[in-house]
């Protein structure tokens, strides 16, 4: 029986319970400490059900990462407006970026696990993480490319790629700083600097 058929015939309610339990365990405890038995207990299923549905802990983590990444990206509603190359709606973007940043800490914790826990960074997990980051960059690039007019499209595209990569990396660092330095990090100020960078 193929894996695709197995997924279709598996009780979708049970599958959803497993994914929800895994998400909460992974975000609360990290990859290493979130054992299959803990996830099974939280989902109120047998450990064998998890292995039957996902085969390995890595595959389960990959699926949790993929779903939460897609949900987080779909929740973003940023609209950058440019006029003659100048970013016009900074005051509207800041609250939305702050809201998005606060809305995704659990999802960002999953990314931290991939970055710092060696056993959470298998090939499949890394591939999913790369896909999510690529989608994030593509979203930012599209916003910039579709709004900057009267400039050579090749130049806009090249700069949009550079900006999107740097913005993602800045947000990575900002999340880590906010966790370590607690309330001493002025997130709004950082986001303003990011927008100033995009504008330039």
N, C-alpha and C positions, 0 to 999 in steps of 0.2 A: 504494500500500500504506500503510495507516495506521500511525502510530507504535506503537500497541498491538500490532498484528500483528508489526511488526518486532521488538519486544522479545520476543515469544513465540517467534519463530523464530530469534532470535540465540542462539548457543551459550551456555547459562547458565554453563558453566564459564569461558568466556572473559570473560563479563560480570563474574563474581565476581572474576576475576584483575585486571581493569581497576579495579574498585572498590577492591580491597585495595591495589593499587599507588597509586592516586590518594589514598587515605586516608593512606598512609605519606608520600607526597610532600608533600601539602598540610600535614600536621601537622609535618613536619620542616623544610620550606622556606618555608611560607606560600603564598599564592595566586599571587602574581606570579612567583616563582622556579620554581614547579612547572609546567614547560611540558608540553604534550601529548607532545612527543618523549621527555622524561624519564619520564613516566608509562608510555608505550608500551614504552620500553626495560625498565623495571622489571617490567612485566606480561608482557614477551616477546610482544608483539603489534605489528602495524603501526599507525602513527598513524591511518590510514584507518579501522581497526576501531573506534577510540574515537569518531571523528566519526560513523561510521555508527550506533553504538549510542546516543550522547548528543548528537549534533549540534554542541554547543559546549562549551567549557571551563566556562562558567558553569553549564550544565545538569549537567555531571559533578560540579562542586563542590556544587551544590544537592542532588544525589542522595546524595553522600557525607555532607553535613551532615545530611540528613534521616535516613538510616540510622543514623549514629552517635548522633544525638540520641535517636532512639527506643530504641536499645540501652541508652544511658546511663540514660534515664528508667525503662526496664523493669528495670534492675538495682537501682534504689533500693528499699529495703525499710524505710521509716521507719514507725513506729507511735507516734503521739503519744497518750498516755492522759491524760485529764483527770478530775479528781474535784472536783466543786463549783467548776468553773472554774479549778482549779489544775493545772498540768502536773506529773504524778506520776513519769514514767519518764525524767527527765533523764539519769541515769547510764547508762541503756541506749542512749539516743539518741546521746550524744556519740561513742562508738566507731564507731557505724554511720555517722554523718555524716563523721567523719574518714576512714573507709574509702572512702566514696563520693567524697569530695573527692580522695583520692589515686588513685582508680580512673579519674577522668575527665579527667586533664590534657590528653591528646591531643585529646579532644572540645572542651575549653575553648579550646585553641589555635585550633581552627577558628573558634570564635566571635570570638576576638581578631582573626583575619584579616578577618572580616566588618566588625569595628568600626574597624580602623585602615588597611586597604588599600582605597583608593577603588575600584580595579578589581575588588575581590572583593565589592562591595556593589551588584550589579545588582538589578533588581526581583525576579527569581525567587529569588535568594539571600536577600534581605531578607525576602521572604514566608515562606520556609522557616524562617528564624531566628525570626521572629515567632511562627510556629506552635509551634515547640519551646518558646519562652518561655511561650506561652499554656498549653501542656500542663503545664509546670512549675508555673505559678501555680495552675492548676485542681487539680492534685494536692495542693498545700499547702492550698488553700481547702477541699477536700473533707475532708482530715484534720481541720482545725479545726472545720468546720461539723458534722461527724458526731460530734464528741466533746464539744463545749461544750453542756451542758444547762442548763435553768432560766434561760435568757436569751432575750430576744426574738430570734427567728430572723433578722429583718431587721437587727438590730444586729450579730449574730454574722456574718452574711454580709458586711456592709459592712466590718467590721473584718478579716475573713478576707481580703478582697480587698486591703486596705491592707497587711496583714502580709505576704501572699505577694509582693506587688510589692517591698516593702522588703527582704525576705529574699533574693530573687533579685538585687537590686541590691547588697546587702551581700556576697553570695557573688562577684559580678563583681569588686568591689573587692578582696576578700580574695585572689582568684586572682592578680590583677595585683600586689598587694603581695607575695605569696609568691614571685612570679617576680623582682621587682625587689630586694626586701630579703632574699631568700634565707632563711636560718635565723633571722633576727631577728624574724620574724613568728610570734607564738604563735597558731597556728590554733585550737588547742583552746580557748584563752581567748576568741577571737572567737566561736566556735561556742556557747560557754556564754552569751555576751552575747546572741546571736541567740535562743537558747532562752528566756532571761529576758524578752526583748522579747515573744516569742510568748505567754509565760505572762501578762504584764501585759495 
